[in-house]
Amino acid sequence: MPERGGTAMWRAIWTGLAVCAVGAGCAGPQFYTPPPEQVPPPASVGGATVQIVDQRPEWEKKPFTGAVCLYHLGKAHPDAWAQLAEEAGAVVAAMPEKPERVEVVVTSFRLVRSVENTAKFRDFGPVPVANPSARTQQMVRANGDQREQTLARVNGGDAPAPYSSISGPGNRVEMALSGPDDPRRLLQDHPAGASCAIRATVRLVFPGGREQAVDVKTVNRGTNDTGTAYMGEAMDAAARAAVIQFGRQFRSGVGLDPDR
């Protein structure tokens, strides 16, 4: 006799709970004590004082590991704070009219790794196609995907994986079963894999008292080119891409060419 719909539904739910309990993701975030933050001190750039101000919420300063990881910013190589300060200084150095003071007020700076939901598989290449027209279409799509990836790397951004509809973090089951105060819920705007997000307001004060503010917001993904579970390279790439994108938005906001 076939199962009723309700019985089948509850069986699926309990099966999901059992699978989740076996995995590490449902245990909640595993907090760790990071090394001291290395926020760079104020620096003089062409007579302008450039300062990084850390105004992140307290929960972002408490890194954790698990199915979704929030790492301290020193995990990136080079240190993500140092990269941000260097990029801000480079933009100020390129400004023809130098401000007296520049404050990069960072309200969010996240280095995140999320396990992907999708099963990994080896790509043995395209299936042979007898139809010449269909084969041409395959080549056009492949070339378009490669071009998007290349442009994204040049511009410091990120392109989505070809034919992928994945958005938000992996392990949605863990998110569904997590408590309302679980900090992983606040990372759901990050894509699966390695990513880095920056939110900041750059405040510039010019001689004579004129002020300007430039808002920056970016989320960038890092590509794992190793083909293994090692994500260090992807984390480094994500941090670098986010800092470059920060610089591009900062440059654009003060009237500079964002691509220089």
C-alpha positions as CSV (number, residue, x, y, z in Angstrom):
1,M,0.0,0.0,0.0
2,P,1.5,3.4,-1.0
3,E,2.4,5.8,1.8
4,R,0.2,8.8,2.4
5,G,1.6,12.2,1.5
6,G,1.9,13.3,5.1
7,T,3.8,10.2,6.2
8,A,6.2,10.5,3.3
9,M,6.8,14.1,4.1
10,W,7.6,13.5,7.8
11,R,9.9,10.6,6.8
12,A,11.8,12.9,4.5
13,I,12.1,15.6,7.2
14,W,13.4,13.1,9.8
15,T,15.9,11.7,7.2
16,G,17.1,15.2,6.6
17,L,17.5,15.8,10.3
18,A,19.5,12.6,10.7
19,V,21.8,13.4,7.9
20,C,22.3,16.9,9.3
21,A,23.1,15.6,12.8
22,V,25.8,13.3,11.4
23,G,27.4,16.2,9.6
24,A,29.3,19.0,11.3
25,G,27.2,21.8,9.9
26,C,24.2,21.5,12.3
27,A,26.4,21.7,15.4
28,G,26.4,25.5,14.9
29,P,29.4,27.8,14.3
30,Q,32.6,26.8,16.0
31,F,34.1,30.1,17.3
32,Y,37.8,30.6,17.7
33,T,40.1,33.2,19.1
34,P,41.8,35.1,16.3
35,P,45.2,36.8,16.5
36,P,45.1,40.6,17.3
37,E,43.7,42.7,14.5
38,Q,46.3,44.4,12.4
39,V,44.4,47.6,11.4
40,P,47.1,49.8,9.8
41,P,47.9,53.1,11.5
42,P,47.3,56.4,9.8
43,A,49.6,57.1,6.9
44,S,50.7,60.3,5.1
45,V,50.0,60.2,1.4
46,G,51.1,63.3,-0.5
47,G,50.4,65.4,2.5
48,A,47.0,63.8,3.2
49,T,46.5,61.7,6.3
50,V,44.8,58.4,5.4
51,Q,43.3,56.4,8.2
52,I,41.3,53.2,8.3
53,V,38.6,53.2,10.9
54,D,37.1,49.9,12.0
55,Q,33.4,50.2,12.8
56,R,32.3,46.7,12.1
57,P,29.6,45.2,14.3
58,E,30.9,43.1,17.1
59,W,29.6,39.8,15.7
60,E,31.9,40.2,12.6
61,K,34.9,40.4,15.0
62,K,34.1,36.8,16.3
63,P,35.2,34.4,13.6
64,F,34.1,30.8,13.4
65,T,34.4,27.7,11.3
66,G,32.0,25.0,10.2
67,A,29.9,24.4,7.2
68,V,30.0,28.2,6.8
69,C,33.2,30.0,8.0
70,L,33.7,33.6,8.9
71,Y,37.5,34.1,9.0
72,H,39.6,36.8,10.6
73,L,40.9,39.2,8.0
74,G,44.5,38.2,8.7
75,K,43.8,34.8,7.1
76,A,44.1,36.4,3.7
77,H,47.6,36.7,2.3
78,P,48.6,39.5,2.3
79,D,46.6,40.7,5.3
80,A,43.2,42.1,4.0
81,W,43.5,45.2,6.2
82,A,46.9,46.0,4.8
83,Q,45.6,45.5,1.2
84,L,42.7,47.9,1.9
85,A,45.0,50.6,3.4
86,E,47.4,50.3,0.4
87,E,44.6,50.6,-2.1
88,A,43.1,53.6,-0.4
89,G,46.5,55.3,-0.3
90,A,47.0,54.5,-4.0
91,V,43.7,56.3,-4.9
92,V,44.6,59.3,-2.8
93,A,48.0,59.5,-4.4
94,A,46.4,59.6,-7.8
95,M,44.1,62.5,-7.0
96,P,45.2,65.8,-8.5
97,E,43.6,67.8,-5.7
98,K,44.8,66.3,-2.4
99,P,42.5,66.3,0.6
100,E,43.9,67.1,4.0
101,R,42.4,64.0,5.7
102,V,40.8,60.8,4.5
103,E,38.9,58.3,6.7
104,V,38.0,54.9,5.4
105,V,35.2,54.0,7.8
106,V,34.7,50.3,7.4
107,T,31.2,49.1,8.5
108,S,31.6,45.6,7.2
109,F,34.6,43.5,6.1
110,R,34.0,39.8,5.8
111,L,36.1,36.9,4.6
112,V,33.7,33.9,4.2
113,R,33.9,30.3,3.0
114,S,30.7,28.3,2.5
115,V,30.6,24.7,1.5
116,E,28.8,24.3,-1.8
117,N,25.6,22.2,-2.0
118,T,26.3,20.8,-5.4
119,A,28.1,17.5,-5.9
120,K,31.5,17.8,-7.5
121,F,32.0,15.9,-10.7
122,R,34.9,15.6,-13.2
123,D,34.4,17.3,-16.5
124,F,35.6,15.0,-19.3
125,G,34.8,17.6,-22.0
126,P,31.7,18.0,-24.2
127,V,29.9,15.0,-25.6
128,P,30.6,14.5,-29.3
129,V,27.9,16.2,-31.4
130,A,27.2,15.1,-34.9
131,N,25.2,18.2,-35.8
132,P,27.6,20.9,-37.0
133,S,25.2,23.7,-36.1
134,A,24.8,22.4,-32.6
135,R,28.6,22.1,-32.2
136,T,29.0,25.7,-33.3
137,Q,26.5,26.8,-30.7
138,Q,28.5,24.9,-28.0
139,M,31.7,26.7,-29.1
140,V,30.0,30.1,-29.0
141,R,28.7,29.5,-25.5
142,A,32.1,28.2,-24.3
143,N,33.9,31.3,-25.7
144,G,31.3,33.6,-24.1
145,D,31.8,32.0,-20.7
146,Q,35.6,32.3,-21.0
147,R,35.3,35.9,-22.0
148,E,33.1,36.7,-19.0
149,Q,35.5,35.1,-16.6
150,T,38.5,37.0,-18.1
151,L,36.8,40.3,-18.0
152,A,35.8,39.7,-14.4
153,R,39.4,39.0,-13.4
154,V,40.6,42.1,-15.2
155,N,38.0,44.3,-13.6
156,G,38.5,42.9,-10.1
157,G,35.0,41.5,-10.1
158,D,33.5,38.1,-10.3
159,A,31.5,36.2,-12.9
160,P,29.0,33.5,-12.0
161,A,29.9,29.9,-12.9
162,P,28.5,29.0,-16.3
163,Y,25.0,27.6,-16.2
164,S,24.9,27.9,-12.5
165,S,21.8,29.0,-10.5
166,I,23.5,28.8,-7.1
167,S,23.0,31.9,-5.0
168,G,23.6,32.4,-1.3
169,P,25.6,30.1,0.9
170,G,25.7,26.3,0.6
171,N,24.2,24.0,3.2
172,R,20.7,25.5,3.2
173,V,19.6,22.7,5.5
174,E,21.9,24.0,8.2
175,M,20.6,27.5,7.7
176,A,17.0,26.3,8.0
177,L,17.7,24.5,11.2
178,S,19.8,27.2,12.8
179,G,18.6,29.5,15.6
180,P,17.5,33.1,15.0
181,D,20.7,34.4,16.7
182,D,23.0,32.2,14.6
183,P,25.5,34.6,12.9
184,R,25.6,32.4,9.8
185,R,22.1,33.8,8.9
186,L,23.8,37.2,8.4
187,L,26.0,35.8,5.7
188,Q,23.3,34.7,3.3
189,D,24.2,37.4,0.8
190,H,27.5,35.6,0.2
191,P,27.8,33.1,-2.7
192,A,28.9,29.5,-2.2
193,G,32.6,29.0,-2.1
194,A,35.1,31.7,-1.0
195,S,34.1,35.3,-1.0
196,C,34.9,38.7,0.5
197,A,32.6,41.6,1.2
198,I,33.4,45.2,2.0
199,R,31.1,48.0,3.0
200,A,32.7,51.4,3.8
201,T,32.3,55.1,3.5
202,V,35.3,57.1,2.5
203,R,35.2,60.6,4.0
204,L,37.5,63.2,2.5
205,V,38.1,66.7,4.0
206,F,39.8,69.2,1.7
207,P,41.5,72.5,2.4
208,G,39.0,75.1,3.2
209,G,36.6,72.7,4.9
210,R,34.9,71.1,1.8
211,E,33.9,67.5,2.5
212,Q,33.0,64.6,0.3
213,A,31.8,61.1,1.0
214,V,32.1,58.0,-1.2
215,D,30.1,54.9,-0.3
216,V,31.6,51.5,-1.3
217,K,29.8,48.2,-1.3
218,T,31.2,45.0,-2.9
219,V,31.0,41.2,-2.7
220,N,33.5,39.3,-4.7
221,R,34.1,35.6,-5.1
222,G,37.5,33.9,-5.4
223,T,38.2,31.1,-7.9
224,N,39.6,27.8,-6.6
225,D,42.1,26.9,-9.4
226,T,43.8,24.1,-7.5
227,G,41.0,21.6,-8.3
228,T,41.2,20.4,-4.7
229,A,39.4,21.0,-1.4
230,Y,42.2,23.5,-0.5
231,M,40.6,26.9,-0.5
232,G,43.5,29.1,0.6
233,E,44.1,30.3,-2.9
234,A,40.4,31.1,-3.4
235,M,40.3,33.0,-0.1
236,D,43.3,35.1,-1.1
237,A,41.8,35.8,-4.5
238,A,38.4,36.8,-3.0
239,A,40.1,39.3,-0.7
240,R,42.2,40.7,-3.5
241,A,39.2,41.1,-5.8
242,A,37.1,42.8,-3.2
243,V,39.9,45.3,-2.4
244,I,40.4,46.0,-6.1
245,Q,36.7,46.6,-6.5
246,F,36.8,48.9,-3.5
247,G,39.6,50.9,-5.2
248,R,37.6,51.1,-8.5
249,Q,34.5,52.4,-6.7
250,F,36.6,54.9,-4.7
251,R,38.3,56.1,-7.9
252,S,35.0,56.5,-9.7
253,G,33.6,58.5,-6.7
254,V,36.4,61.1,-6.8
255,G,36.3,61.5,-10.6
256,L,39.3,59.2,-11.5
257,D,39.4,56.5,-14.1
258,P,38.4,53.4,-12.2
259,D,40.5,51.2,-14.5
260,R,43.8,52.9,-13.8
